């Protein structure tokens, strides 16, 4: 599985992360922030950005439904 550009949200106005492609590379950034970190695949559904690992969790059809990072589950929106 590969990570695809999308927005993930934990709760309204609390935590929202975006996966974006810039110049052919995948980056993670917090919505509204200018800083971004390159995403690196480290295992099956496991990725790392700025030294923080996260997991992309698919639904039964294979489409990514959740991003799990630092004890937070963020739903794809």
MODELLER restraints for C-alpha pairs under 7 A, 6 or more apart:
rsr = mdl.restraints
at = mdl.atoms
rsr.add(forms.Gaussian(group=physical.xy_distance, feature=features.Distance(at['CA:1:A'], at['CA:45:A']), mean=6.20, stdev=0.5))
rsr.add(forms.Gaussian(group=physical.xy_distance, feature=features.Distance(at['CA:4:A'], at['CA:19:A']), mean=6.92, stdev=0.5))
rsr.add(forms.Gaussian(group=physical.xy_distance, feature=features.Distance(at['CA:5:A'], at['CA:19:A']), mean=4.63, stdev=0.5))
rsr.add(forms.Gaussian(group=physical.xy_distance, feature=features.Distance(at['CA:5:A'], at['CA:20:A']), mean=4.80, stdev=0.5))
rsr.add(forms.Gaussian(group=physical.xy_distance, feature=features.Distance(at['CA:5:A'], at['CA:21:A']), mean=6.45, stdev=0.5))
rsr.add(forms.Gaussian(group=physical.xy_distance, feature=features.Distance(at['CA:6:A'], at['CA:18:A']), mean=5.78, stdev=0.5))
rsr.add(forms.Gaussian(group=physical.xy_distance, feature=features.Distance(at['CA:6:A'], at['CA:19:A']), mean=5.30, stdev=0.5))
rsr.add(forms.Gaussian(group=physical.xy_distance, feature=features.Distance(at['CA:6:A'], at['CA:20:A']), mean=6.86, stdev=0.5))
rsr.add(forms.Gaussian(group=physical.xy_distance, feature=features.Distance(at['CA:7:A'], at['CA:17:A']), mean=5.80, stdev=0.5))
rsr.add(forms.Gaussian(group=physical.xy_distance, feature=features.Distance(at['CA:7:A'], at['CA:18:A']), mean=4.36, stdev=0.5))
rsr.add(forms.Gaussian(group=physical.xy_distance, feature=features.Distance(at['CA:7:A'], at['CA:19:A']), mean=6.37, stdev=0.5))
rsr.add(forms.Gaussian(group=physical.xy_distance, feature=features.Distance(at['CA:7:A'], at['CA:76:A']), mean=5.91, stdev=0.5))
rsr.add(forms.Gaussian(group=physical.xy_distance, feature=features.Distance(at['CA:7:A'], at['CA:77:A']), mean=5.79, stdev=0.5))
rsr.add(forms.Gaussian(group=physical.xy_distance, feature=features.Distance(at['CA:8:A'], at['CA:16:A']), mean=5.65, stdev=0.5))
rsr.add(forms.Gaussian(group=physical.xy_distance, feature=features.Distance(at['CA:8:A'], at['CA:17:A']), mean=5.29, stdev=0.5))
rsr.add(forms.Gaussian(group=physical.xy_distance, feature=features.Distance(at['CA:8:A'], at['CA:18:A']), mean=6.22, stdev=0.5))
rsr.add(forms.Gaussian(group=physical.xy_distance, feature=features.Distance(at['CA:8:A'], at['CA:67:A']), mean=6.77, stdev=0.5))
rsr.add(forms.Gaussian(group=physical.xy_distance, feature=features.Distance(at['CA:8:A'], at['CA:74:A']), mean=5.23, stdev=0.5))
rsr.add(forms.Gaussian(group=physical.xy_distance, feature=features.Distance(at['CA:8:A'], at['CA:75:A']), mean=5.15, stdev=0.5))
rsr.add(forms.Gaussian(group=physical.xy_distance, feature=features.Distance(at['CA:8:A'], at['CA:76:A']), mean=4.34, stdev=0.5))
rsr.add(forms.Gaussian(group=physical.xy_distance, feature=features.Distance(at['CA:8:A'], at['CA:77:A']), mean=5.70, stdev=0.5))
rsr.add(forms.Gaussian(group=physical.xy_distance, feature=features.Distance(at['CA:9:A'], at['CA:15:A']), mean=5.85, stdev=0.5))
rsr.add(forms.Gaussian(group=physical.xy_distance, feature=features.Distance(at['CA:9:A'], at['CA:16:A']), mean=4.29, stdev=0.5))
rsr.add(forms.Gaussian(group=physical.xy_distance, feature=features.Distance(at['CA:9:A'], at['CA:17:A']), mean=6.43, stdev=0.5))
rsr.add(forms.Gaussian(group=physical.xy_distance, feature=features.Distance(at['CA:9:A'], at['CA:74:A']), mean=4.69, stdev=0.5))
rsr.add(forms.Gaussian(group=physical.xy_distance, feature=features.Distance(at['CA:9:A'], at['CA:75:A']), mean=5.32, stdev=0.5))
rsr.add(forms.Gaussian(group=physical.xy_distance, feature=features.Distance(at['CA:9:A'], at['CA:76:A']), mean=6.51, stdev=0.5))
rsr.add(forms.Gaussian(group=physical.xy_distance, feature=features.Distance(at['CA:9:A'], at['CA:77:A']), mean=6.77, stdev=0.5))
rsr.add(forms.Gaussian(group=physical.xy_distance, feature=features.Distance(at['CA:10:A'], at['CA:16:A']), mean=6.32, stdev=0.5))
rsr.add(forms.Gaussian(group=physical.xy_distance, feature=features.Distance(at['CA:10:A'], at['CA:73:A']), mean=6.15, stdev=0.5))
rsr.add(forms.Gaussian(group=physical.xy_distance, feature=features.Distance(at['CA:10:A'], at['CA:74:A']), mean=4.21, stdev=0.5))
rsr.add(forms.Gaussian(group=physical.xy_distance, feature=features.Distance(at['CA:10:A'], at['CA:75:A']), mean=6.25, stdev=0.5))
rsr.add(forms.Gaussian(group=physical.xy_distance, feature=features.Distance(at['CA:16:A'], at['CA:30:A']), mean=5.95, stdev=0.5))
rsr.add(forms.Gaussian(group=physical.xy_distance, feature=features.Distance(at['CA:16:A'], at['CA:31:A']), mean=5.73, stdev=0.5))
rsr.add(forms.Gaussian(group=physical.xy_distance, feature=features.Distance(at['CA:17:A'], at['CA:28:A']), mean=6.84, stdev=0.5))
rsr.add(forms.Gaussian(group=physical.xy_distance, feature=features.Distance(at['CA:17:A'], at['CA:29:A']), mean=5.74, stdev=0.5))
rsr.add(forms.Gaussian(group=physical.xy_distance, feature=features.Distance(at['CA:17:A'], at['CA:30:A']), mean=4.46, stdev=0.5))
rsr.add(forms.Gaussian(group=physical.xy_distance, feature=features.Distance(at['CA:17:A'], at['CA:31:A']), mean=5.57, stdev=0.5))
rsr.add(forms.Gaussian(group=physical.xy_distance, feature=features.Distance(at['CA:18:A'], at['CA:28:A']), mean=5.61, stdev=0.5))
rsr.add(forms.Gaussian(group=physical.xy_distance, feature=features.Distance(at['CA:18:A'], at['CA:29:A']), mean=5.39, stdev=0.5))
rsr.add(forms.Gaussian(group=physical.xy_distance, feature=features.Distance(at['CA:18:A'], at['CA:30:A']), mean=6.11, stdev=0.5))
rsr.add(forms.Gaussian(group=physical.xy_distance, feature=features.Distance(at['CA:18:A'], at['CA:31:A']), mean=6.17, stdev=0.5))
rsr.add(forms.Gaussian(group=physical.xy_distance, feature=features.Distance(at['CA:19:A'], at['CA:26:A']), mean=6.68, stdev=0.5))
rsr.add(forms.Gaussian(group=physical.xy_distance, feature=features.Distance(at['CA:19:A'], at['CA:27:A']), mean=5.60, stdev=0.5))
rsr.add(forms.Gaussian(group=physical.xy_distance, feature=features.Distance(at['CA:19:A'], at['CA:28:A']), mean=4.62, stdev=0.5))
rsr.add(forms.Gaussian(group=physical.xy_distance, feature=features.Distance(at['CA:19:A'], at['CA:29:A']), mean=6.69, stdev=0.5))
rsr.add(forms.Gaussian(group=physical.xy_distance, feature=features.Distance(at['CA:20:A'], at['CA:26:A']), mean=5.68, stdev=0.5))
rsr.add(forms.Gaussian(group=physical.xy_distance, feature=features.Distance(at['CA:20:A'], at['CA:27:A']), mean=5.29, stdev=0.5))
rsr.add(forms.Gaussian(group=physical.xy_distance, feature=features.Distance(at['CA:20:A'], at['CA:28:A']), mean=6.35, stdev=0.5))
rsr.add(forms.Gaussian(group=physical.xy_distance, feature=features.Distance(at['CA:21:A'], at['CA:27:A']), mean=6.13, stdev=0.5))
rsr.add(forms.Gaussian(group=physical.xy_distance, feature=features.Distance(at['CA:26:A'], at['CA:38:A']), mean=5.98, stdev=0.5))
rsr.add(forms.Gaussian(group=physical.xy_distance, feature=features.Distance(at['CA:26:A'], at['CA:39:A']), mean=5.54, stdev=0.5))
rsr.add(forms.Gaussian(group=physical.xy_distance, feature=features.Distance(at['CA:27:A'], at['CA:36:A']), mean=6.13, stdev=0.5))
rsr.add(forms.Gaussian(group=physical.xy_distance, feature=features.Distance(at['CA:27:A'], at['CA:37:A']), mean=5.29, stdev=0.5))
rsr.add(forms.Gaussian(group=physical.xy_distance, feature=features.Distance(at['CA:27:A'], at['CA:38:A']), mean=4.27, stdev=0.5))
rsr.add(forms.Gaussian(group=physical.xy_distance, feature=features.Distance(at['CA:27:A'], at['CA:39:A']), mean=5.13, stdev=0.5))
rsr.add(forms.Gaussian(group=physical.xy_distance, feature=features.Distance(at['CA:28:A'], at['CA:36:A']), mean=5.56, stdev=0.5))
rsr.add(forms.Gaussian(group=physical.xy_distance, feature=features.Distance(at['CA:28:A'], at['CA:37:A']), mean=5.33, stdev=0.5))
rsr.add(forms.Gaussian(group=physical.xy_distance, feature=features.Distance(at['CA:28:A'], at['CA:38:A']), mean=6.38, stdev=0.5))
rsr.add(forms.Gaussian(group=physical.xy_distance, feature=features.Distance(at['CA:28:A'], at['CA:39:A']), mean=6.42, stdev=0.5))
rsr.add(forms.Gaussian(group=physical.xy_distance, feature=features.Distance(at['CA:28:A'], at['CA:49:A']), mean=6.75, stdev=0.5))
rsr.add(forms.Gaussian(group=physical.xy_distance, feature=features.Distance(at['CA:29:A'], at['CA:35:A']), mean=6.42, stdev=0.5))
rsr.add(forms.Gaussian(group=physical.xy_distance, feature=features.Distance(at['CA:29:A'], at['CA:36:A']), mean=4.54, stdev=0.5))
rsr.add(forms.Gaussian(group=physical.xy_distance, feature=features.Distance(at['CA:29:A'], at['CA:37:A']), mean=6.52, stdev=0.5))
rsr.add(forms.Gaussian(group=physical.xy_distance, feature=features.Distance(at['CA:37:A'], at['CA:49:A']), mean=5.54, stdev=0.5))
rsr.add(forms.Gaussian(group=physical.xy_distance, feature=features.Distance(at['CA:37:A'], at['CA:50:A']), mean=5.60, stdev=0.5))
rsr.add(forms.Gaussian(group=physical.xy_distance, feature=features.Distance(at['CA:38:A'], at['CA:49:A']), mean=5.75, stdev=0.5))
rsr.add(forms.Gaussian(group=physical.xy_distance, feature=features.Distance(at['CA:39:A'], at['CA:47:A']), mean=6.52, stdev=0.5))
rsr.add(forms.Gaussian(group=physical.xy_distance, feature=features.Distance(at['CA:39:A'], at['CA:48:A']), mean=5.56, stdev=0.5))
rsr.add(forms.Gaussian(group=physical.xy_distance, feature=features.Distance(at['CA:39:A'], at['CA:49:A']), mean=4.72, stdev=0.5))
rsr.add(forms.Gaussian(group=physical.xy_distance, feature=features.Distance(at['CA:40:A'], at['CA:47:A']), mean=5.51, stdev=0.5))
rsr.add(forms.Gaussian(group=physical.xy_distance, feature=features.Distance(at['CA:40:A'], at['CA:48:A']), mean=5.21, stdev=0.5))
rsr.add(forms.Gaussian(group=physical.xy_distance, feature=features.Distance(at['CA:40:A'], at['CA:49:A']), mean=6.52, stdev=0.5))
rsr.add(forms.Gaussian(group=physical.xy_distance, feature=features.Distance(at['CA:41:A'], at['CA:47:A']), mean=4.34, stdev=0.5))
rsr.add(forms.Gaussian(group=physical.xy_distance, feature=features.Distance(at['CA:41:A'], at['CA:48:A']), mean=6.40, stdev=0.5))
rsr.add(forms.Gaussian(group=physical.xy_distance, feature=features.Distance(at['CA:42:A'], at['CA:48:A']), mean=6.75, stdev=0.5))
rsr.add(forms.Gaussian(group=physical.xy_distance, feature=features.Distance(at['CA:45:A'], at['CA:55:A']), mean=5.56, stdev=0.5))
rsr.add(forms.Gaussian(group=physical.xy_distance, feature=features.Distance(at['CA:45:A'], at['CA:56:A']), mean=5.33, stdev=0.5))
rsr.add(forms.Gaussian(group=physical.xy_distance, feature=features.Distance(at['CA:46:A'], at['CA:53:A']), mean=6.86, stdev=0.5))
rsr.add(forms.Gaussian(group=physical.xy_distance, feature=features.Distance(at['CA:46:A'], at['CA:54:A']), mean=5.83, stdev=0.5))
rsr.add(forms.Gaussian(group=physical.xy_distance, feature=features.Distance(at['CA:46:A'], at['CA:55:A']), mean=4.60, stdev=0.5))
rsr.add(forms.Gaussian(group=physical.xy_distance, feature=features.Distance(at['CA:46:A'], at['CA:56:A']), mean=6.64, stdev=0.5))
rsr.add(forms.Gaussian(group=physical.xy_distance, feature=features.Distance(at['CA:47:A'], at['CA:53:A']), mean=5.54, stdev=0.5))
rsr.add(forms.Gaussian(group=physical.xy_distance, feature=features.Distance(at['CA:47:A'], at['CA:54:A']), mean=5.36, stdev=0.5))
rsr.add(forms.Gaussian(group=physical.xy_distance, feature=features.Distance(at['CA:47:A'], at['CA:55:A']), mean=6.24, stdev=0.5))
rsr.add(forms.Gaussian(group=physical.xy_distance, feature=features.Distance(at['CA:48:A'], at['CA:54:A']), mean=6.02, stdev=0.5))
rsr.add(forms.Gaussian(group=physical.xy_distance, feature=features.Distance(at['CA:53:A'], at['CA:69:A']), mean=6.74, stdev=0.5))
rsr.add(forms.Gaussian(group=physical.xy_distance, feature=features.Distance(at['CA:54:A'], at['CA:67:A']), mean=6.84, stdev=0.5))
rsr.add(forms.Gaussian(group=physical.xy_distance, feature=features.Distance(at['CA:54:A'], at['CA:68:A']), mean=5.55, stdev=0.5))
rsr.add(forms.Gaussian(group=physical.xy_distance, feature=features.Distance(at['CA:54:A'], at['CA:69:A']), mean=4.62, stdev=0.5))
rsr.add(forms.Gaussian(group=physical.xy_distance, feature=features.Distance(at['CA:55:A'], at['CA:67:A']), mean=5.75, stdev=0.5))
rsr.add(forms.Gaussian(group=physical.xy_distance, feature=features.Distance(at['CA:55:A'], at['CA:68:A']), mean=5.15, stdev=0.5))
rsr.add(forms.Gaussian(group=physical.xy_distance, feature=features.Distance(at['CA:55:A'], at['CA:69:A']), mean=6.72, stdev=0.5))
rsr.add(forms.Gaussian(group=physical.xy_distance, feature=features.Distance(at['CA:56:A'], at['CA:64:A']), mean=6.34, stdev=0.5))
rsr.add(forms.Gaussian(group=physical.xy_distance, feature=features.Distance(at['CA:56:A'], at['CA:66:A']), mean=5.86, stdev=0.5))
rsr.add(forms.Gaussian(group=physical.xy_distance, feature=features.Distance(at['CA:56:A'], at['CA:67:A']), mean=4.65, stdev=0.5))
rsr.add(forms.Gaussian(group=physical.xy_distance, feature=features.Distance(at['CA:56:A'], at['CA:68:A']), mean=6.43, stdev=0.5))
rsr.add(forms.Gaussian(group=physical.xy_distance, feature=features.Distance(at['CA:57:A'], at['CA:64:A']), mean=5.67, stdev=0.5))
rsr.add(forms.Gaussian(group=physical.xy_distance, feature=features.Distance(at['CA:57:A'], at['CA:65:A']), mean=5.91, stdev=0.5))
rsr.add(forms.Gaussian(group=physical.xy_distance, feature=features.Distance(at['CA:57:A'], at['CA:66:A']), mean=5.03, stdev=0.5))
rsr.add(forms.Gaussian(group=physical.xy_distance, feature=features.Distance(at['CA:57:A'], at['CA:67:A']), mean=6.16, stdev=0.5))
rsr.add(forms.Gaussian(group=physical.xy_distance, feature=features.Distance(at['CA:58:A'], at['CA:64:A']), mean=4.01, stdev=0.5))
rsr.add(forms.Gaussian(group=physical.xy_distance, feature=features.Distance(at['CA:58:A'], at['CA:65:A']), mean=5.17, stdev=0.5))
rsr.add(forms.Gaussian(group=physical.xy_distance, feature=features.Distance(at['CA:58:A'], at['CA:66:A']), mean=6.79, stdev=0.5))
rsr.add(forms.Gaussian(group=physical.xy_distance, feature=features.Distance(at['CA:59:A'], at['CA:65:A']), mean=5.68, stdev=0.5))
rsr.add(forms.Gaussian(group=physical.xy_distance, feature=features.Distance(at['CA:65:A'], at['CA:75:A']), mean=5.98, stdev=0.5))
rsr.add(forms.Gaussian(group=physical.xy_distance, feature=features.Distance(at['CA:65:A'], at['CA:76:A']), mean=5.35, stdev=0.5))
rsr.add(forms.Gaussian(group=physical.xy_distance, feature=features.Distance(at['CA:66:A'], at['CA:73:A']), mean=6.37, stdev=0.5))
rsr.add(forms.Gaussian(group=physical.xy_distance, feature=features.Distance(at['CA:66:A'], at['CA:74:A']), mean=5.46, stdev=0.5))
rsr.add(forms.Gaussian(group=physical.xy_distance, feature=features.Distance(at['CA:66:A'], at['CA:75:A']), mean=4.59, stdev=0.5))
rsr.add(forms.Gaussian(group=physical.xy_distance, feature=features.Distance(at['CA:66:A'], at['CA:76:A']), mean=5.71, stdev=0.5))
rsr.add(forms.Gaussian(group=physical.xy_distance, feature=features.Distance(at['CA:67:A'], at['CA:73:A']), mean=5.83, stdev=0.5))
rsr.add(forms.Gaussian(group=physical.xy_distance, feature=features.Distance(at['CA:67:A'], at['CA:74:A']), mean=5.10, stdev=0.5))
rsr.add(forms.Gaussian(group=physical.xy_distance, feature=features.Distance(at['CA:67:A'], at['CA:75:A']), mean=6.51, stdev=0.5))
rsr.add(forms.Gaussian(group=physical.xy_distance, feature=features.Distance(at['CA:68:A'], at['CA:74:A']), mean=6.19, stdev=0.5))
